[in-house]
Amino acid sequence: MAIQFLEPIIQARREAVKNLDLQKPDDMLQWLLNRSEDYKVNSTRRIVKMQLLVIFAGIHNTTLTATNVLYNLAVSPEYMQPLREEIRKAISDNDGTLTSRALQQLEKLDSFMKETIRLCPQELTS
């Protein structure tokens, strides 16, 4: 299934490289394609497998981190109100939308998440 979905995308990107004016996408698939020659990976099927591996690894780590953040928030409810206020302010400062700019304003949430990662590193939980 993944090969049927990704193969046309990979072929289109390989063709697009011939157009020097076209800006390459900035994503993991493009990185794999850019580095494929260095590692002698020419098979589309192999690139699809590598992309799937990256996706699954990312989902696993993201899930564990989010679970640990929520757990730490549940056992430390005193942080909920300040985090809520920070999130509400960031959203209201950005026309009621959670934008990339709004996310950059969430310093307390960022600190809370970093502290969770420090206390619960993935190598201990995965």
N, C-alpha and C positions, 0 to 999 in steps of 0.2 A: 504494500500500500504506500509506504513512504517513498519507495523508488518511483512509483507512478506519479506521485505529487512533486517530488524534488527534481527528478530527471529533466523535465522541460525547463525548470528554473535554472539549473546548472548549465544546460546547453545554451540557453539564452544569454547567460552571463559570460560564457566562454566566447560567444559570438560578439557580445558587446565590447569585449576587450579590444577587438580590432578597431573600434571607433575611438580614436585617441581623444576626441573632444568630449566624450561622455564621462561623467564623473562616476567612479565606482561606488557602489553602496558601502556603507560603513557598518558591517555586521559580521558575525562569526562565519557564515557561509562564504562570504567574500574572502575572509582571511584564510579559510581552508583552501579555497581555489588559488589564492595568491601563493600560498606556500606548497601547494601540491607538487609542483615541479621540483622544488628543492628536496622533497622526500620521495620523489619518483612515484607519486600516487596519481595515476592517470585514469583509473577506473572510476566512472561515475558512481557505481555501486559502493565502492570503498569510501568515497566522499560522503555519500548518503549515510553510511554506517557511522562515520566519524561525527557527522552533524547530529545524528540521533544520540550518540554517546554523550556529547556535550549538553544536549537538551535534557536528557535524563539526569545527568549529574547536577545540572543547575536546578532542576525541579527539586531534587532530593535535598540539597543544601538550603534552598529557599524555604522549603517546607519545614525543615528542622529549625531554622533560625526564626521563622515566624511563630512556630509553636513555642519556642523558648521565650521569645519576647512576650507573647500573650500569657504564658505561665508566670513570668516575672512580674508582669503587670498585675496579674490576679493576686499574687502574694504580697504585692506592694501597692495597695490601692491609693496610697497617699500621692502617687504620681499621676493618677488618672486625671484629676481636675486641671493641673498645670498643662498637661499634654493636650487635653481637649481645648483649653483656651488658646494654646499656641496654634493648633490646627485650625480652629475657627477664625482666628485673626489672619492667618496666612491665606485662607480661602477668601475671606472678605476683602483683603488687600489686593486680591487678584480677580476682581469682578465675579466673585462667587464660584470660581472654578479652581479645581486642584490642578495647577499647571506645574511645569518643571520649575519655574521661578518660585512658586509657592512651596514646593518641596524643599528647595534650597533654604527657605526661611525657617524650617523646622529643626532648629538647633537642639532643643531639648529632646525631641524625639530621636534625633540622630545620636545624641549622647546616650540616651537610654538603650538604644539598639546596640551601640558599640560596647557598652558596659555588659549587656547580655552576651554578646559574642565573646567578650573577654572572659566572663565567668563560665560560659558554656561553649568552649571551642568545639567545632564540628568533629575534630578527630576523636573526641571523647564520647560523642553522641551518635556517631554514624558507624 
